[in-house]
Amino acid sequence: MNKAPDYVPGHGLLKGRSVLITAAAGKGIGFATARRAVEEGARAVMVSDIHQGRLDQAVADLQALSPDCAVFGQICNVTVEDEVQALVAAAEEALGGTDILVNNAGLGGLKPVVEMQDDEWTRVLDVTLTGTMRMTRAMLPFMTARKGGAIVNNASVLGWRAQKGQAHYAAAKAGVMALTRCSGLEAADHGIRINAVSPSIAMHEFLARSAPEEALKALADREAFGRAAEVWEVANVIIFLASDYASYMVGEVVSVSSQRA
């Protein structure tokens, strides 16, 4: 089976909820998650990104999906603490309180360890791991005051598996998994659930630009269905973890992949 299934319609999983998603402009997992949130009945969605043009287009596209969901956008670089604090404050005001945070911002690359410079290593960890921590740290006081909320982090199967040229990205994503487990236990004391998804390969334009085509095809061919995931297939699992269907899950990392890949 190497043909993607039909797109799944919404079922009201986030009816009446508000959602904040980082790195959600463009055609990747973040935007797919924002779209699913609108389709699943969210009352308000805020998306952030570092590219104003793409962000404006994302907001317009999301607004066109439903007149019943208010959509907002704000620039944010998750490596800058002041911008993180400003984003969370803006979301709290615009959304009337944030029920769900999706930490999607991440940065990859392809470089063997022997050639890797300190700044290349640090940049990937700063965006992917520390950025996730900054967003979680900024949001938790608000969710704690409301005694509830859900945070979903975007990890990767490379947090478990080895791949040449991906030491910095794999280390960052393994850190996201550990952060999810530890912060999840802390947040559970306040009625907050923190979990993560772990995709293998979900094809979109940013990924296509980040690695050679033949390398991406080889990875997709190893998947059980002989194809990469559609970004919305990953978004479906994010929405599940954000919804009440995952009410007993804390600190879990859910793989969106095949076991043999």
C-alpha positions in Angstrom: 0.0 0.0 0.0 1.9 3.1 -1.2 -1.1 5.3 -1.9 -2.2 7.7 0.8 -5.7 7.1 2.3 -8.5 9.6 1.8 -8.4 12.6 4.1 -10.3 12.0 7.3 -13.1 14.5 8.1 -13.4 16.2 11.5 -15.3 14.6 14.4 -15.4 17.5 16.9 -12.5 16.2 19.0 -11.5 19.8 20.0 -15.0 21.4 20.1 -14.8 24.6 22.1 -11.1 24.4 22.8 -8.4 27.0 22.0 -5.1 26.0 20.5 -1.6 27.6 20.1 0.8 26.0 17.6 4.4 27.0 16.9 6.1 26.8 13.5 2.7 26.5 11.8 3.1 28.4 8.6 3.7 26.7 5.2 2.8 23.1 4.4 4.4 21.1 7.2 3.0 19.3 10.2 2.4 22.5 12.1 0.0 23.9 9.5 -1.7 20.5 9.1 -2.3 20.4 12.8 -3.7 23.9 12.8 -6.1 22.9 10.0 -7.1 19.8 11.8 -7.8 21.9 15.0 -10.2 24.1 13.0 -11.8 21.1 11.4 -12.2 19.4 14.8 -14.2 22.3 16.2 -11.7 24.5 18.0 -13.2 27.9 18.9 -9.9 29.7 18.4 -6.5 29.0 17.0 -3.2 31.0 17.1 -0.3 30.0 14.9 3.2 31.3 15.1 6.2 31.2 12.8 9.3 33.2 12.0 8.3 34.1 8.4 5.7 36.9 8.2 4.6 36.3 4.7 4.0 32.6 5.2 2.3 33.3 8.5 -0.1 35.8 7.0 -1.0 33.2 4.3 -1.5 30.5 6.9 -3.9 32.7 8.9 -5.9 33.5 5.8 -6.1 29.9 4.7 -7.2 28.8 8.2 -9.8 31.5 8.5 -11.3 30.4 5.2 -12.0 26.9 6.6 -14.6 27.9 9.1 -16.4 31.1 10.2 -16.9 29.6 13.7 -13.1 29.5 14.5 -11.2 32.7 15.3 -7.7 32.6 13.9 -4.7 34.6 14.9 -1.0 34.8 14.0 2.1 36.1 15.7 5.8 36.0 14.8 7.9 34.1 17.2 11.5 32.8 17.3 11.5 30.1 20.0 15.2 30.7 20.6 14.4 34.2 22.0 12.9 34.2 25.4 11.2 37.6 25.1 9.5 36.5 21.9 8.3 33.3 23.6 6.9 35.3 26.5 5.2 37.7 24.1 3.7 34.8 22.1 2.2 33.1 25.2 0.9 36.4 26.5 -0.7 37.2 23.2 -2.3 33.8 22.9 -3.7 34.0 26.5 -5.3 37.3 25.6 -6.5 36.6 22.0 -7.7 33.0 22.8 -9.2 33.8 26.1 -6.9 31.3 27.7 -4.9 28.6 25.9 -6.3 25.0 26.3 -3.8 23.3 24.1 -0.2 24.1 23.1 1.5 22.2 20.3 5.3 22.6 20.3 6.1 22.0 16.7 9.2 24.2 16.1 12.3 22.2 15.1 15.4 22.4 13.0 17.3 19.7 11.3 20.3 19.3 9.0 22.7 16.8 7.6 26.3 16.8 8.9 28.6 14.0 10.2 29.9 14.6 13.7 33.5 14.9 12.6 32.6 17.9 10.5 30.1 19.5 12.8 30.8 22.9 14.2 29.7 24.0 17.6 27.3 26.6 16.2 25.6 24.0 14.0 25.1 21.7 17.0 23.9 24.4 19.3 21.5 25.9 16.8 19.6 22.6 16.3 19.4 22.0 20.0 18.4 25.6 20.7 15.4 25.5 18.3 14.3 21.9 18.7 14.9 21.1 22.4 15.4 24.3 24.3 12.7 26.1 22.3 10.3 23.4 23.3 11.3 23.8 26.9 10.9 27.6 26.7 7.4 27.4 25.3 6.4 24.8 27.9 7.9 26.8 30.8 6.1 29.9 29.6 2.7 28.2 29.2 2.7 26.1 32.4 1.9 28.9 34.9 -1.3 29.8 33.0 -2.4 26.2 32.6 -1.6 25.5 36.3 -3.7 28.5 37.4 -6.6 27.0 35.4 -5.8 23.5 36.7 -5.9 21.9 33.2 -4.6 21.9 29.7 -2.7 19.8 27.2 0.7 20.2 25.6 1.8 18.0 22.7 5.5 18.0 21.6 6.8 17.0 18.2 9.6 14.5 18.6 11.0 12.1 16.0 11.8 8.4 15.7 15.4 9.6 15.5 15.1 10.0 19.2 15.2 6.2 19.3 17.0 5.2 16.1 20.4 6.0 14.6 20.9 7.7 11.3 24.2 9.0 9.8 24.5 12.8 9.7 21.7 13.3 12.2 23.5 13.3 15.6 22.5 16.9 16.5 18.8 16.4 15.4 18.6 12.9 17.0 20.1 14.2 20.3 17.6 17.1 20.3 14.6 14.9 19.6 15.7 12.4 22.3 15.9 15.4 24.6 12.3 16.3 23.6 11.2 12.8 24.6 12.9 13.1 28.0 11.5 16.6 28.5 8.1 15.2 27.7 8.4 12.5 30.3 9.8 14.6 33.1 7.7 17.7 32.6 4.6 15.5 32.1 5.0 14.1 35.6 5.4 17.5 37.1 2.4 19.0 35.2 0.1 16.0 36.0 0.0 17.3 39.6 -1.9 20.3 38.2 -4.3 18.4 35.9 -2.1 19.1 32.8 -1.2 16.5 30.3 2.1 16.6 28.3 2.7 14.0 25.6 4.6 13.8 22.3 4.3 12.4 18.8 7.3 10.7 17.1 7.0 10.7 13.3 9.4 8.8 11.1 9.1 10.6 7.7 6.3 12.9 6.7 6.9 14.5 3.4 6.5 18.3 2.9 8.3 21.1 1.1 10.7 22.0 4.0 11.8 18.4 4.4 12.2 18.0 0.7 14.7 20.9 0.7 16.7 19.6 3.7 18.0 16.3 2.3 18.8 14.7 -1.0 15.8 13.3 -2.9 17.3 9.8 -3.1 17.9 9.7 0.7 14.3 10.7 1.4 13.0 8.1 -1.0 15.1 5.4 0.6 13.7 6.2 4.0 10.1 6.2 2.7 10.7 2.9 0.9 11.6 1.3 4.3 8.2 2.2 5.8 5.6 -0.5 6.1 3.3 1.1 3.5 6.2 2.0 1.2 5.6 5.7 1.5 6.1 8.7 3.7 3.3 9.8 6.0 1.1 12.6 4.9 1.5 15.5 7.2 -2.2 15.3 8.2 -1.7 11.7 9.3 0.8 13.0 11.9 -1.5 15.9 12.8 -4.3 13.3 13.5 -2.3 11.8 16.3 -1.4 15.2 17.7 -5.1 16.1 17.8 -5.8 12.8 19.5 -3.2 13.5 22.2 -4.7 17.0 22.7 -8.2 15.7 23.0 -10.1 14.1 25.8 -9.6 10.7 24.1 -6.1 10.8 25.6 -7.2 11.8 29.1 -5.1 9.2 30.9 -1.9 9.6 28.9 0.9 11.5 30.5 4.6 11.7 29.4 4.0 9.3 26.6 5.7 9.4 23.2 3.5 7.9 20.4 5.3 6.7 17.3 3.7 7.6 14.0 5.6 5.2 11.9 6.2 1.5 11.1 8.3 -0.6 13.5 10.7 -1.8 10.8 11.6 1.6 9.4 
